[in-house]
Amino acid sequence: MANRRQPDGVTRRDVLQRLWGAAAAAPFAGLPAPPEFSGDDLSTFLGLEPGTPAAPAEQTVAPSAPAPAPAPWQPPYPYEPLVPENPVVLPMLMYHRATGSSVFEAQLVGMLTAGYQPLSLHNALRGLLGETELPAMPIVLTFDDGWAVQYEAVFPVLKQYKIPATFFVMPGFHEKQEGYMDWDQIADIADFGMEVESHTLNHADLPRLARRDWGAVLAEVVLSKQVLEERLQQPVRYFDYPLGREDEEIQQLVRDAGYDAAVIIGPGVHQSADTPFALRRIRVEAWDPWWRVEHKLDWYGAGPSHFAAQAQENAQPTPTPSGEQAAEGD
């Protein structure tokens, strides 16, 4: 599977044993310290009224002891993801549920302040395929499953800041289980200009389902697209594999069903025009503080410093051959 690559000779058991051994041998160093906030900023971040004093943090280290150095964010994998051929640094974030709007807004403001420019998945793919130029620091926001809380807590913030995003939904799933967006809410985000794309009908594990009922797999992939297009009266071009489960057979089915591209769980930020049906994403949460999201982007090679270095490299003039060298070349 595209998102289950392991180094040669390394089994899942080896990885788990390595992780357990490292965890047992190393003392816990704590999480990275968040940036400092003023009183009003902190109140806003916590969802309080401006000027409301926040409760003082509990003292966990003796005053005489030196404060432990913050540990950088570490991925849940003991190795870096393989970089595809002809890579383009194009980070895509994968969200699920949310809490209050103020926490997500603080994250979004941090993202914009750092210089990231959110794109729709469609425009990001145009840049990946060379049809248009990507901005200096592109980023794509995607939301999985169609949770109702995304409409209640996330959508208002996206509207306020006019930020494009992609919502992968399961059409009609709200009729089977509570907590999901109904048709009016889905239509509302689509009418505003957000991308509404397919995440199957029932959040099915497609490779597993294919082993016993290929017709059901066809329905999950094909009918979900048709139902969304009929209800929303707009094309559905992108697909999201539930649980990130896919293989070559499922990818080919998605391609044959008329989708233009598909996203996986990842990990990684390096995309390739050669693999549009396995676009990588980084999992984050809408309640994460911005510094945590930035740590993840930085680790995978899409932090502000990486983009700055890339811009500086691209700005360097191409050396011009001297007259003697030019003559030799002629």
C-alpha positions as a Markdown table, in Angstrom:
| # | Residue | x | y | z |
|---|---|---|---|---|
| 1 | Met | 0.0 | 0.0 | 0.0 |
| 2 | Ala | 1.2 | 3.5 | -0.8 |
| 3 | Asn | 0.9 | 4.6 | 2.9 |
| 4 | Arg | 2.4 | 1.5 | 4.5 |
| 5 | Arg | 6.0 | 1.6 | 3.3 |
| 6 | Gln | 8.6 | 0.0 | 5.5 |
| 7 | Pro | 12.4 | -0.1 | 5.1 |
| 8 | Asp | 13.7 | -3.4 | 3.6 |
| 9 | Gly | 13.7 | -6.2 | 6.2 |
| 10 | Val | 11.9 | -4.2 | 8.9 |
| 11 | Thr | 8.6 | -5.8 | 10.1 |
| 12 | Arg | 5.8 | -4.2 | 12.0 |
| 13 | Arg | 6.9 | -6.1 | 15.1 |
| 14 | Asp | 10.5 | -4.7 | 14.8 |
| 15 | Val | 9.0 | -1.1 | 14.6 |
| 16 | Leu | 6.9 | -1.6 | 17.7 |
| 17 | Gln | 9.7 | -3.2 | 19.6 |
| 18 | Arg | 12.0 | -0.3 | 18.6 |
| 19 | Leu | 9.5 | 2.3 | 19.7 |
| 20 | Trp | 8.9 | 0.5 | 23.0 |
| 21 | Gly | 12.6 | 0.2 | 23.7 |
| 22 | Ala | 13.2 | 3.9 | 23.0 |
| 23 | Ala | 10.2 | 4.9 | 25.2 |
| 24 | Ala | 11.5 | 2.8 | 28.1 |
| 25 | Ala | 15.0 | 4.0 | 27.9 |
| 26 | Ala | 14.4 | 7.8 | 27.5 |
| 27 | Pro | 12.9 | 10.0 | 30.2 |
| 28 | Phe | 9.9 | 12.0 | 29.2 |
| 29 | Ala | 11.0 | 15.5 | 28.2 |
| 30 | Gly | 7.6 | 17.1 | 27.9 |
| 31 | Leu | 5.9 | 18.9 | 25.0 |
| 32 | Pro | 7.3 | 22.0 | 23.3 |
| 33 | Ala | 6.4 | 25.2 | 25.2 |
| 34 | Pro | 3.7 | 27.3 | 23.4 |
| 35 | Pro | 4.5 | 30.9 | 22.5 |
| 36 | Glu | 3.8 | 33.6 | 25.0 |
| 37 | Phe | 0.5 | 35.3 | 24.9 |
| 38 | Ser | -0.7 | 38.6 | 26.4 |
| 39 | Gly | -3.7 | 38.5 | 28.7 |
| 40 | Asp | -6.2 | 39.3 | 26.0 |
| 41 | Asp | -4.6 | 36.9 | 23.5 |
| 42 | Leu | -4.6 | 34.1 | 26.0 |
| 43 | Ser | -8.2 | 34.8 | 26.9 |
| 44 | Thr | -9.2 | 34.7 | 23.2 |
| 45 | Phe | -7.2 | 31.5 | 22.7 |
| 46 | Leu | -9.0 | 29.8 | 25.5 |
| 47 | Gly | -12.4 | 31.1 | 24.3 |
| 48 | Leu | -12.8 | 33.5 | 27.3 |
| 49 | Glu | -14.1 | 37.1 | 27.2 |
| 50 | Pro | -11.2 | 39.6 | 26.6 |
| 51 | Gly | -9.7 | 40.6 | 29.9 |
| 52 | Thr | -10.7 | 37.5 | 31.8 |
| 53 | Pro | -7.8 | 36.4 | 33.9 |
| 54 | Ala | -6.6 | 32.8 | 33.1 |
| 55 | Ala | -5.9 | 30.4 | 36.0 |
| 56 | Pro | -2.2 | 30.3 | 36.9 |
| 57 | Ala | -0.3 | 27.3 | 35.6 |
| 58 | Glu | 0.5 | 24.7 | 38.3 |
| 59 | Gln | 4.2 | 24.8 | 39.3 |
| 60 | Thr | 5.6 | 21.4 | 38.4 |
| 61 | Val | 9.4 | 22.2 | 38.7 |
| 62 | Ala | 11.1 | 23.4 | 41.8 |
| 63 | Pro | 12.2 | 27.1 | 41.5 |
| 64 | Ser | 15.9 | 26.1 | 42.0 |
| 65 | Ala | 15.8 | 23.4 | 39.3 |
| 66 | Pro | 16.5 | 24.4 | 35.7 |
| 67 | Ala | 13.6 | 24.2 | 33.3 |
| 68 | Pro | 13.8 | 21.1 | 31.0 |
| 69 | Ala | 14.5 | 21.9 | 27.4 |
| 70 | Pro | 11.3 | 21.5 | 25.2 |
| 71 | Ala | 11.4 | 18.4 | 23.1 |
| 72 | Pro | 10.5 | 18.9 | 19.4 |
| 73 | Trp | 7.5 | 17.2 | 18.0 |
| 74 | Gln | 8.4 | 13.7 | 16.8 |
| 75 | Pro | 6.4 | 11.7 | 14.3 |
| 76 | Pro | 4.9 | 8.3 | 15.1 |
| 77 | Tyr | 7.4 | 6.6 | 12.7 |
| 78 | Pro | 11.0 | 5.8 | 13.3 |
| 79 | Tyr | 12.0 | 6.8 | 9.7 |
| 80 | Glu | 11.2 | 9.6 | 7.3 |
| 81 | Pro | 8.6 | 8.8 | 4.6 |
| 82 | Leu | 10.0 | 8.0 | 1.2 |
| 83 | Val | 10.1 | 11.1 | -1.1 |
| 84 | Pro | 8.5 | 10.4 | -4.5 |
| 85 | Glu | 10.2 | 11.2 | -7.8 |
| 86 | Asn | 9.9 | 14.7 | -9.1 |
| 87 | Pro | 8.6 | 16.0 | -5.7 |
| 88 | Val | 6.8 | 19.3 | -5.1 |
| 89 | Val | 6.6 | 20.6 | -1.5 |
| 90 | Leu | 2.8 | 20.9 | -1.1 |
| 91 | Pro | 1.6 | 20.3 | 2.4 |
| 92 | Met | -2.0 | 19.1 | 2.9 |
| 93 | Leu | -3.6 | 19.0 | 6.3 |
| 94 | Met | -6.2 | 16.5 | 7.4 |
| 95 | Tyr | -8.7 | 17.5 | 10.0 |
| 96 | His | -11.6 | 15.5 | 11.6 |
| 97 | Arg | -13.6 | 16.9 | 14.6 |
| 98 | Ala | -13.3 | 20.3 | 16.2 |
| 99 | Thr | -14.1 | 22.1 | 19.4 |
| 100 | Gly | -14.7 | 25.9 | 19.6 |
| 101 | Ser | -14.3 | 28.3 | 16.8 |
| 102 | Ser | -11.8 | 30.5 | 18.8 |
| 103 | Val | -9.2 | 27.7 | 19.0 |
| 104 | Phe | -9.3 | 26.9 | 15.3 |
| 105 | Glu | -9.2 | 30.6 | 14.5 |
| 106 | Ala | -6.1 | 31.0 | 16.6 |
| 107 | Gln | -4.5 | 28.2 | 14.6 |
| 108 | Leu | -5.6 | 29.7 | 11.3 |
| 109 | Val | -4.3 | 33.2 | 12.2 |
| 110 | Gly | -0.9 | 31.6 | 13.2 |
| 111 | Met | -0.8 | 29.9 | 9.8 |
| 112 | Leu | -1.5 | 33.1 | 7.9 |
| 113 | Thr | 0.9 | 35.1 | 10.0 |
| 114 | Ala | 3.6 | 32.6 | 9.2 |
| 115 | Gly | 3.1 | 33.3 | 5.5 |
| 116 | Tyr | 1.1 | 30.2 | 4.4 |
| 117 | Gln | -1.3 | 30.7 | 1.6 |
| 118 | Pro | -4.3 | 28.3 | 1.7 |
| 119 | Leu | -5.4 | 26.8 | -1.6 |
| 120 | Ser | -8.3 | 24.8 | -2.8 |
| 121 | Leu | -7.4 | 21.2 | -3.7 |
| 122 | His | -8.3 | 22.0 | -7.3 |
| 123 | Asn | -5.9 | 24.9 | -7.5 |
| 124 | Ala | -3.2 | 23.0 | -5.7 |
| 125 | Leu | -3.4 | 20.2 | -8.2 |
| 126 | Arg | -3.2 | 22.7 | -11.1 |
| 127 | Gly | 0.0 | 23.9 | -9.6 |
| 128 | Leu | 1.3 | 20.4 | -9.0 |
| 129 | Leu | 0.6 | 19.5 | -12.7 |
| 130 | Gly | 2.3 | 22.7 | -13.9 |
| 131 | Glu | -0.8 | 24.4 | -15.2 |
| 132 | Thr | -0.3 | 27.4 | -12.9 |
| 133 | Glu | 2.3 | 28.6 | -10.5 |
| 134 | Leu | 2.0 | 27.7 | -6.8 |
| 135 | Pro | 2.4 | 30.5 | -4.2 |
| 136 | Ala | 5.6 | 30.8 | -2.2 |
| 137 | Met | 4.1 | 28.8 | 0.8 |
| 138 | Pro | 1.1 | 26.8 | -0.3 |
| 139 | Ile | -1.0 | 24.7 | 2.0 |
| 140 | Val | -4.3 | 22.8 | 1.6 |
| 141 | Leu | -6.9 | 22.3 | 4.3 |
| 142 | Thr | -9.0 | 19.1 | 4.1 |
| 143 | Phe | -11.8 | 17.9 | 6.5 |
| 144 | Asp | -12.8 | 14.3 | 6.7 |
| 145 | Asp | -16.2 | 12.6 | 7.4 |
| 146 | Gly | -18.6 | 15.5 | 7.3 |
| 147 | Trp | -19.0 | 16.0 | 11.0 |
| 148 | Ala | -21.6 | 18.5 | 12.0 |
| 149 | Val | -19.2 | 20.2 | 14.3 |
| 150 | Gln | -17.1 | 21.1 | 11.2 |
| 151 | Tyr | -20.1 | 23.1 | 10.0 |
| 152 | Glu | -20.7 | 24.7 | 13.5 |
| 153 | Ala | -17.1 | 25.5 | 14.6 |
| 154 | Val | -14.9 | 25.5 | 11.5 |
| 155 | Phe | -17.0 | 26.7 | 8.6 |
| 156 | Pro | -17.8 | 30.1 | 10.2 |
| 157 | Val | -14.0 | 30.8 | 10.6 |
| 158 | Leu | -13.3 | 29.8 | 7.1 |
| 159 | Lys | -16.0 | 32.1 | 5.8 |
| 160 | Gln | -14.8 | 35.0 | 8.0 |
| 161 | Tyr | -11.2 | 34.8 | 6.6 |
| 162 | Lys | -12.4 | 33.6 | 3.1 |
| 163 | Ile | -10.2 | 30.6 | 3.3 |
| 164 | Pro | -10.8 | 27.8 | 0.8 |
| 165 | Ala | -11.0 | 24.2 | 2.1 |
| 166 | Thr | -12.1 | 20.7 | 0.9 |
| 167 | Phe | -14.7 | 18.7 | 2.8 |
| 168 | Phe | -14.9 | 15.0 | 2.2 |
| 169 | Val | -18.3 | 13.8 | 3.1 |
| 170 | Met | -20.4 | 10.6 | 3.1 |
| 171 | Pro | -23.7 | 11.6 | 1.4 |
| 172 | Gly | -26.8 | 10.7 | 3.4 |
| 173 | Phe | -24.8 | 9.4 | 6.4 |
| 174 | His | -26.6 | 11.7 | 8.8 |
| 175 | Glu | -29.7 | 9.6 | 8.2 |
| 176 | Lys | -27.9 | 6.6 | 9.7 |
| 177 | Gln | -26.0 | 8.1 | 12.5 |
| 178 | Glu | -26.2 | 11.4 | 14.5 |
| 179 | Gly | -23.4 | 14.0 | 14.5 |
| 180 | Tyr | -23.0 | 14.4 | 10.7 |
| 181 | Met | -23.9 | 17.3 | 8.4 |
| 182 | Asp | -27.3 | 17.1 | 6.8 |
| 183 | Trp | -28.0 | 18.0 | 3.2 |
| 184 | Asp | -28.8 | 21.7 | 4.0 |
| 185 | Gln | -25.5 | 22.1 | 5.8 |
| 186 | Ile | -23.6 | 20.3 | 3.0 |
| 187 | Ala | -25.3 | 22.5 | 0.4 |
| 188 | Asp | -24.5 | 25.6 | 2.4 |
| 189 | Ile | -20.7 | 25.0 | 2.4 |
| 190 | Ala | -20.8 | 24.1 | -1.3 |
| 191 | Asp | -22.8 | 27.2 | -2.2 |
| 192 | Phe | -20.2 | 29.3 | -0.4 |
| 193 | Gly | -17.5 | 27.9 | -2.6 |
| 194 | Met | -16.0 | 25.1 | -0.5 |
| 195 | Glu | -15.1 | 21.9 | -2.3 |
| 196 | Val | -17.4 | 19.0 | -1.3 |
| 197 | Glu | -16.0 | 15.7 | -2.4 |
| 198 | Ser | -16.6 | 12.0 | -1.9 |
| 199 | His | -15.6 | 9.9 | 1.1 |
| 200 | Thr | -17.7 | 6.8 | 0.1 |
| 201 | Leu | -21.2 | 6.1 | 1.3 |
| 202 | Asn | -20.4 | 4.2 | 4.5 |
| 203 | His | -16.8 | 4.9 | 5.4 |
| 204 | Ala | -15.9 | 1.5 | 4.0 |
| 205 | Asp | -12.5 | -0.2 | 4.2 |
| 206 | Leu | -12.4 | -0.7 | 0.4 |
| 207 | Pro | -9.6 | -3.3 | 0.0 |
| 208 | Arg | -11.1 | -5.4 | 2.7 |
| 209 | Leu | -14.6 | -5.1 | 1.2 |
| 210 | Ala | -13.3 | -5.9 | -2.2 |
| 211 | Arg | -12.2 | -9.4 | -1.1 |
| 212 | Arg | -15.9 | -10.4 | -0.5 |
| 213 | Asp | -18.1 | -8.0 | -2.5 |
| 214 | Trp | -16.8 | -6.1 | -5.5 |
| 215 | Gly | -20.2 | -4.7 | -6.3 |
| 216 | Ala | -20.4 | -3.0 | -2.9 |
| 217 | Val | -17.0 | -1.4 | -3.6 |
| 218 | Leu | -18.4 | -0.1 | -6.9 |
| 219 | Ala | -21.4 | 1.4 | -5.1 |
| 220 | Glu | -19.2 | 3.1 | -2.4 |
| 221 | Val | -17.0 | 4.7 | -5.1 |
| 222 | Val | -19.4 | 5.4 | -7.9 |
| 223 | Leu | -22.7 | 6.0 | -6.2 |
| 224 | Ser | -21.2 | 8.4 | -3.7 |
| 225 | Lys | -20.0 | 10.6 | -6.5 |
| 226 | Gln | -23.3 | 10.4 | -8.4 |
| 227 | Val | -25.5 | 11.2 | -5.3 |
| 228 | Leu | -23.3 | 14.3 | -4.4 |
| 229 | Glu | -23.4 | 15.6 | -8.0 |
| 230 | Glu | -27.2 | 15.2 | -8.3 |
| 231 | Arg | -27.9 | 16.8 | -4.9 |
| 232 | Leu | -25.4 | 19.7 | -5.2 |
| 233 | Gln | -25.5 | 20.2 | -9.0 |
| 234 | Gln | -21.8 | 20.5 | -9.3 |
| 235 | Pro | -18.9 | 18.1 | -10.3 |
| 236 | Val | -17.3 | 15.9 | -7.7 |
| 237 | Arg | -13.7 | 15.4 | -8.7 |
| 238 | Tyr | -11.8 | 14.1 | -5.7 |
| 239 | Phe | -11.9 | 11.1 | -3.5 |
| 240 | Asp | -10.8 | 10.3 | 0.0 |
| 241 | Tyr | -10.0 | 6.6 | 0.9 |
| 242 | Pro | -11.6 | 5.8 | 4.2 |
| 243 | Leu | -9.1 | 4.9 | 6.9 |
| 244 | Gly | -6.4 | 5.6 | 4.3 |
| 245 | Arg | -6.9 | 2.1 | 3.0 |
| 246 | Glu | -6.1 | 1.6 | -0.7 |
| 247 | Asp | -4.1 | -0.4 | -3.1 |
| 248 | Glu | -3.4 | -0.4 | -6.9 |
| 249 | Glu | -6.8 | -2.0 | -7.7 |
| 250 | Ile | -8.7 | 0.5 | -5.6 |
| 251 | Gln | -6.7 | 3.4 | -7.1 |
| 252 | Gln | -7.6 | 2.2 | -10.6 |
| 253 | Leu | -11.3 | 1.9 | -9.7 |
| 254 | Val | -11.3 | 5.5 | -8.4 |
| 255 | Arg | -9.6 | 6.7 | -11.6 |
| 256 | Asp | -12.0 | 4.7 | -13.8 |
| 257 | Ala | -15.0 | 6.2 | -11.9 |
| 258 | Gly | -14.1 | 9.6 | -13.2 |
| 259 | Tyr | -12.3 | 11.2 | -10.3 |
| 260 | Asp | -9.3 | 13.5 | -11.0 |
| 261 | Ala | -7.3 | 12.7 | -7.9 |
| 262 | Ala | -7.5 | 11.1 | -4.4 |
| 263 | Val | -5.9 | 11.7 | -1.0 |
| 264 | Ile | -4.4 | 9.3 | 1.5 |
| 265 | Ile | -3.5 | 9.8 | 5.1 |
| 266 | Gly | 0.2 | 10.1 | 4.3 |
| 267 | Pro | 2.5 | 11.0 | 5.9 |
| 268 | Gly | 4.5 | 13.6 | 4.1 |
| 269 | Val | 4.4 | 16.9 | 2.3 |
| 270 | His | 6.2 | 15.9 | -1.0 |
| 271 | Gln | 3.6 | 15.4 | -3.7 |
| 272 | Ser | 4.2 | 14.2 | -7.3 |
| 273 | Ala | 2.3 | 14.8 | -10.5 |
| 274 | Asp | 3.0 | 11.1 | -11.2 |
| 275 | Thr | 0.9 | 9.9 | -8.3 |
| 276 | Pro | -2.3 | 12.1 | -8.2 |
| 277 | Phe | -4.3 | 9.2 | -6.7 |
| 278 | Ala | -2.1 | 9.0 | -3.6 |
| 279 | Leu | -1.7 | 12.6 | -2.4 |
| 280 | Arg | -0.2 | 12.7 | 1.1 |
| 281 | Arg | -1.6 | 14.5 | 4.0 |
| 282 | Ile | -0.5 | 15.3 | 7.6 |
| 283 | Arg | -3.0 | 14.6 | 10.3 |
| 284 | Val | -3.7 | 17.6 | 12.6 |
| 285 | Glu | -6.6 | 18.6 | 14.9 |
| 286 | Ala | -8.6 | 21.8 | 14.8 |
| 287 | Trp | -7.9 | 22.3 | 18.5 |
| 288 | Asp | -4.1 | 22.1 | 18.1 |
| 289 | Pro | -2.3 | 25.3 | 18.9 |
| 290 | Trp | -0.4 | 26.7 | 15.9 |
| 291 | Trp | 3.0 | 25.9 | 17.3 |
| 292 | Arg | 2.2 | 22.2 | 17.3 |
| 293 | Val | 1.0 | 22.2 | 13.6 |
| 294 | Glu | 4.1 | 24.2 | 12.7 |
| 295 | His | 6.4 | 21.6 | 14.4 |
| 296 | Lys | 4.8 | 18.9 | 12.2 |
| 297 | Leu | 5.2 | 20.9 | 9.0 |
| 298 | Asp | 8.8 | 21.7 | 9.9 |
| 299 | Trp | 9.7 | 18.1 | 10.6 |
| 300 | Tyr | 8.3 | 16.9 | 7.3 |
| 301 | Gly | 10.2 | 19.6 | 5.4 |
| 302 | Ala | 7.5 | 22.3 | 4.8 |
| 303 | Gly | 8.2 | 24.7 | 7.6 |
| 304 | Pro | 8.7 | 28.5 | 7.0 |
| 305 | Ser | 12.5 | 28.0 | 7.1 |
| 306 | His | 12.3 | 25.3 | 4.4 |
| 307 | Phe | 10.3 | 27.6 | 2.0 |
| 308 | Ala | 12.6 | 30.5 | 2.7 |
| 309 | Ala | 15.6 | 28.4 | 1.8 |
| 310 | Gln | 13.9 | 27.2 | -1.3 |
| 311 | Ala | 13.0 | 30.8 | -2.3 |
| 312 | Gln | 16.6 | 31.9 | -1.8 |
| 313 | Glu | 17.9 | 29.0 | -3.8 |
| 314 | Asn | 15.5 | 29.8 | -6.7 |
| 315 | Ala | 16.5 | 33.5 | -6.6 |
| 316 | Gln | 20.2 | 32.8 | -7.1 |
| 317 | Pro | 21.2 | 33.9 | -10.6 |
| 318 | Thr | 22.4 | 31.2 | -13.1 |
| 319 | Pro | 26.1 | 31.6 | -13.6 |
| 320 | Thr | 27.0 | 33.0 | -17.1 |
| 321 | Pro | 29.9 | 31.4 | -18.9 |
| 322 | Ser | 32.9 | 33.6 | -19.6 |
| 323 | Gly | 33.8 | 34.7 | -23.1 |
| 324 | Glu | 36.5 | 32.1 | -23.4 |
| 325 | Gln | 34.1 | 29.3 | -22.2 |
| 326 | Ala | 31.4 | 30.5 | -24.6 |
| 327 | Ala | 33.9 | 30.5 | -27.4 |
| 328 | Glu | 34.9 | 26.9 | -26.6 |
| 329 | Gly | 31.3 | 25.9 | -26.5 |
| 330 | Asp | 30.7 | 27.4 | -30.0 |
